[in-house]
């Protein structure tokens, strides 16, 4: 009898259950997908809100400024804040944002000056000029509000930005109404998706305590 010398040893099972690290990776990916899906839907939902009641102050969150002039996005936010002030939704407006790369101007200062030129009285305007990002501006705004005996605000920013702003301010003990600026959602669908995912990622980083 001739022996078969070409027999191979039996292969080990390639089942996922024998690879715990792969299971852990799949679980992590699944959890992230769930988080981004739920958070993204919440971001989209609050993007359509409008203030339901009056507040102590309107807070306009900064965007870029160019040599003392608000960028088009920032100007649109400021104009929305101005309209809310004119409707009597709050007696004071706070503008936010530091100087970034411009040593001569800050976003908060530029926003205050713009609203002053539009006719809001100087005594009704406060500029927060040190915050380098949304989280810092929110913390400084909350401190300004506590110092002035204010407890509630109407937060003005872009549609997909206000969800995170509310979370940041509520953590500081502020009661928040949202006023997303009109027409601030990107028009192509893929740009909307990208904007929502960026905000969800920023919210996750804040929740995780990352800088």
Secondary structure, DSSP 4 states (H G I P E B T S, - for coil): ----TTPPPPPPP--GGG-HHHHHHHHHHHHHHHHHHHHHHHHHHHTT----S--SEEEE----EETTEE-HHHHHHHHHHHHHHHTTS-S-EEE----TT-SS--HHHHHHHHHHHHT--GGGEEE----SSHHHHHHHHHHHHHHTT--EEEEEE-TTTHHHHHHHHHHTT-EEEEEEPTT-S-SSHHHHHHHHHHHHHHHHHHHTT--
